[in-house]
Amino acid sequence: MKHVKIALLTAALCGAFGTALAADQFVALPSYRVGPYAAGGSGFYGGMIDYFNLVNAAGGVNGVKISWEECETEYNPSRGIECYERLKTKSGGATAVEPLSTGIAYGVLDRLAADKVPMTTLGYGRSDAANGKVFPYVFPLITSYWNQAAGMVRYLGEKAGGMEKLKGKKIVHLYHDSAFGKEPLPVLEAEAAKWGFELIKIPVAPPGSEQQSQWLQIRQANPDHVILWGWGVMNSVAIKTAQRNGFPREKMLGVWWAGSEEDTVPAGDAAKGYTAMTYNTPGNYPLLDEIRKKVYDAGKGNLVDRNRIGHIYHLRGVTAGILWVEAMRKAQEKFGKGKPVNGEQMRWGLENLDISEARQKELGALGMFPPVKTSCDDHEGSGAVKVQQWDGNKWVAITPNWVIGDKALTKKLIDESSAKYAAEKKITPACQK
């Protein structure tokens, strides 16, 4: 047990100790590896750091090594803001930040432009931040909550035999009672009005370890589907409570933060048949084998348990690492190959990403995530999702192709919401040079 505790402490504290050199590319990781959401944080940041270590082992980005420092937030917004303020000036200044928390992202969002530190919010955060003219330093890369919600409705409609078949159906939105849980409501409400289904909103107080009253409501409503917009322990509790109440898990569709091994394994047999959204395709990839061989076999792996390599949270972290490194590479093409880029230049790199299937194949990650192409107008770069199902042992993608929801609807909401934000903050929307 003593050795396990030492290993966990080492993983939690490892960051830039002994690695932050003046010529390095320094990035900030306000992470969380303790508390009720530790499984998500340890897997995600473990994946990012594993990819950074792999890149560094090969000499860095055109010779520039990546360095980083973690700061424990415990998924607490006030701690997250403190960590951001502490890390942003370290080692000559952080050139990117990823808090993996909607609350923390909201808390630091108004500071980014003045600090010239770009923030990625991979699959979470403010969906209207996809408008780079209003939010030049925020990047909800790959897919936002709004496009995920639109993708959910598209999937449920097609599953029913056509979008018009949704009319008269009941869909429960069982959500984490926080900014995270409320984020998809504008899309779900608009979709309900458009297609004629009844949207029943049921909040769950964090952390969500008690849900009897909510599932009593669900049993009384007898819905056709339950969207589980949960996080942490809330997810496995929901799955097990659904079983006790006789609600088919095949009729549950989780947000991607309710679609990891940490959500299903604790639920045991109750999880079999449960479905969830994802912006990754589960499975093994040549890149993961490279991480096992060149990072873990060399004693530089960030996860305490190497069996988590390729698990959902780890896969997302590796994906985030790829996006950051490709942005660094792109920025170097413009501002100087073989030189570290600053935050403003990193922002440009993130805004000019073009990760095609051909590039994914070169990286050994073909199909791991959808192709991403960003611009000033589109800081998201994709909007595509997949649906995965737990077969009792592993996640399996059940939509062979990437699913794209009603992007005309989400674009309208993005434009309206970002325009309102710009007016409130007295921002003149414009593309950054």
N, C-alpha and C positions, 0 to 999 in steps of 0.2 A: 504493500500500500504506500509506503514511504517513497518508493521509486516512482509510482504512478503520480503521486502529488508533485514530485520534483519535475516530472515530465510535463505535467499540466501547467505548472508555473512557468517553466521554460517556454512552452508554446505561447502562453498568454503574454509574456513579457518580450519575447523575441521581436525585434523590429530592426532598428538600425544600429544596434550595439556593435561597434567595430566595423561598420560598413559605410557610414556616411562620410564620404570624402568630398572635398570641395568640388571636384569635377564630376560628381555624380548627379544623377537626375533624382531629386528628392521629392517624395510624395507623402501625403498625410493620410493615415489610416485611423480615424477615430472609431475603433472597433469595440466589440463586446464579446467576451468569452466567459462571462459569469452572469448569473441571474436567470430569469425565466426564459430568455430567448438565446441562451448561450449556444445551443446546437446550431442555430442559423448563423450566428456570427462566426463561430469557430470554423464551420465548414466553408463559408463564403470567403473570409479573409485568408483561411488556409489555402484555398484554391488560388487566390490572387498572388499570395506570397510564393507559392510553389511555382507559378508561372514566372514570376520575377526572378526567382533563383535559377530556373531553367535558362532564361535569357542571359542572366549574368554569367552562368557557366559557359555559355557560348561566346562570351566577350562583351555582352551588353548590346545596346542599340547603336550599331555602327561604332562600337568601342566605348560607348558611354554606359557605365554601370548604373543600375537603378538602386536607390537607397530609400528607406522608409522608416517611419516610426509609428508604432501603435500607441493609442491612448484609450484606456478602458472607460467606456461610456455607460455600461450596464443598460444600454438602450434608453437612457434617461435624457430627455431634451436639454435640460440645464447642464448636465455633465457633458453632453455632446458639444454644446456651444463653448464651454470652457476648454475642451480638448481642441476644438478648431482654433480658438484664439491662441492656444499654446503652441500648436504645431505649425501654424501658417507662417511664422517667422523663423522656424528652425532651419539650420543648414543653408542659409542664404535665401530661404523662402520656399514654401511648398508650391509645387507646380500643378497639383491636382488633389482633390479630396473626394472620398466616397464614404458617407456615414451609414449607409444601409439602414436608414430610419426616416420615415416620413416626418416625424416630429422634429428630429434634429435638422433635417433638410429645410423645413419651414423656418426653423430658428436661425439658421445662418444665411438663408437665401438673400436677404437684403444687404449682406456684408460683402458678397462675392465680387461684385463689379468694382467697388472701391479698392478691394484687396487684390484684384486681378488674379483670383484663384478660381479656376473652373471646377465645378462640382458635377460628378456623374450621379444619376439616381437610376440605377439599372433596374427597370421594371417596377418602379415605385415613385413616390413623391408627387409633386404638382404636375398634372398632365398637361396643363396649358403652357408649361415651360418648354414645350416642343417648339414654340414660336421664338426663335432666336433673335428676332428683332426687338423683342421686349425683355427676354431673359438671355442675354448673350453669354453668360457664364454658367448656365444650367443645361444639363444634357440628360433627359430621361431616355437613355439609349435603348434601342431595340424595340421595346413595346411599353407604352404607358398603361396605367390603370384604365384609362378611358378606352383605349383600343383593345385591352384585354376584355373589358366588360362587353364591348361591341362584338368581339370574337366569341364570347360565351353565348350571346343571344343568337348569333349566326349558327353556331354549332347546335344549340338546342332546337332551333327552327328546322335545320336540315335533318336533324335526328327525328323530328316529328313528321317529316315528309314534305316540308316546305314552310317558308316563313309565315304564310297565311294560316297555317295550322296552329300557330301560337295563340290565336284569338280565343279568348275564354279560358285559357289555362291560368293556373296559379303558380307563381314563382316566388319563393321566400328568399329574401336577402338576409341571411343570418350573419351578422357582422360584429367585429371587434369594435367596441364603442370608443372610437378615437378618430383622428383625422384620417388615418389609414383606412379604417372601415367605411368611412363616409365618402371617400374620394370617388367611387364609381357611381354614386347616386344620380348625378346629372344625366349620365348615359342611360342607366337602367330606367329612370323615369321617362326619358324621351323615347326609349325603345318600347316601353309599356304603352305609351300613348299612341305610338305609331302602329304597333301590331295588335293591340287590344288585349294584352294579357294583364292579369292583376298582379301587381308587385306588393308583396307583404314584407315590411321592414321590421326586423326583430334584432335589437342590439344585445350584445353580451358584454358585461362589465369585465375589463381585464383583471387577472389573466385568463379568466374563462374556465376555471376548474369546476364550476357549478353551473349547470345548464338545464336543470329539471323543469323550471318554469317556462323556459323558451321552447323546449321540446313538447311541453303540454300544449302550447299555442300552436305548434306545427302539427301536432296530431289532430287538434280540433279543426285546423284549416284544411288538412288533407291536401297539400299542394302536389302539383305534378313534378316540381323540381325544387331542390334547395341549393342555393348558391352559398357555399361556406366561405366567407371572407374572413378567415381567421389567421392566427399567428401564435406560435408556441404551443403550450399545453392545451389551449382552446381547441385545437384541431383533433387530437386523439380523443379528447373528452366528447366532442361532437360526434365523432364516428361511432364510439362505443355507446353513447346515449341513443343515437339513431337506431342501432341494433336492438337495444332494450325496448325501444318504442315501436319496433317492427317497421321502421322506414327503410326501404331498399337503398343500399349504398350506391347502386347503379344510377339512382335518381339524384345523387349528390354530386355537385360540381364545385371543386374548390378553387380558390384563387391560388396562384403559384406559390404563395407563402404557406399554403396548406397542402402542398404536394411534394413533400420530401419523405425520405425514409424515416426521419425522426417523427413524422406525423403518423405513419402507418404501422411501423413495427410495434410501437407501444400499444396500439389498438388490437393487435393480434388478429384472430380470424375475422373480427368485425370489419376490418379494412378491405377484405377481398371484394373486388368489383367496384371499389370507390374510384372516382375519376377526378382529375384536377387539371388545371391549365399549366402550361409551361412555355418558356421561350427557349428551351433547349430540347434537343432530342436525346432521350436517355439511351445509354449504351456505351461501349468502349470505343476509343479512338486511338490512332497511332500516337497522337500527342500525349495521351495519358500514359501509354507504355513508355514514352520517352521520359516523362516525369518520374515514373517508377524507377527507371534505370539510372538516369543522370542526376536526379535530385534525392530520391529516398535511398537508393543503394549507396549514394555518396554521403549519407548521414545528414542531409540538409532539408529533409522534408519537414513541413510545418505542422502537419496533423500528428496527433499523438497516436492515432490508430490508422495505419496506412490502408486498412480495408475500406476506409471512407473515400479513397481516391475514386472518382467517377460517380460518387453519390450526387444527388441533385444539388445540394448546397455547394459542394466542392466544384461541380461542373459549372455552376453560375459564377463562382469566383474565378475560375480559369478563364471563362468567357470575358469577365470584366478585365482581367489582366491582359488578354489579347487586345481588347479595344483600346486600352491605355497605351500599350506598347506600339500598336499600329498608329495611334495619334502622335506619339513621340517621333516615330519614323517619318510620318507625313510632315510634321513640323520641321524636322531636320532637313527635309528636301528643300524647303523654302528658306529657312533661316540659318542653315549651316550644318552640313553633314558632319557627324562626329563631335558635335558640340551639344551640351545640355541646353534645353530650351527653357524659357521662363514661363510663368503662368499665362501671360497674354499670348505667347506663341503656342503653348499647349492648347489653349482655347481654340486657336485657328486650326490646329491639327484635328481636334475633336469635331470641328465644324466641317471638315473636308475629308472625312473618312469615306472610303470606298472599298469595303471588304466583300469582294465577290466570292462566288463558289470556287473560282480558280485560285484565289488567294487562300481561302480556307483549306483547299487541298494541299497547297504548298506548306501550310502550317501543320498539317496532319489533323485537321479539325473539320473536314468536309461534312456539312449537315449538322454540326454541333449547335449552331444557332442560325437564324435566317441571314441572308446577305444584308449588309448595313451600308447605306449611303446617306450621309448627312449633308446639310446645307444650312444657310442662314435661316431659311424658312422652315426647315425641318431638323430639329435637334434630336429627334427620335430615330430616324433613319430606316424604319421598317414598318412596325405595326403588326407584324405577323405573329401568330401563336400556334400552338399545337395542344391537343388533348391527350393526356396519358392516363393509363389505368393500372391500378395495383393488382397484380395477379396472385398475390399471397406471398410472393418472394421478392419481386422486383417491379419497377415501373416499366410499362410498355406503351409506346406511342400508338394510339388507335386512330389518329388522323394521319395518313401517310404524307399528305401535303400540308404546307403551312396554311393556316386559316386566317383570313382577313375579314374583319367585320365591316360595318358601315362607316367607312372613313370620311364620307361626305358629312355625316352627322358629327363625328368627332372633330373634324376640321372646323365646322361651324361653331361648336362649343369652345374649341381652342381659341379661335379668333375673337369670339365674344368675351370670354373670360380674361384673356390676355389684354384686350383693349381696355377692359374695366380696371385691371391692375395698373396698366400704364397711366390711365387717367388719375387714379388715386395717388400714384407715386410721382406724378408729373414727369413721366418718361416719354421722350419722343422716339417712337419705334424707328429703328434704323439698323442696317447691317454694319457690323464692325469690320474694319479693314484688316 
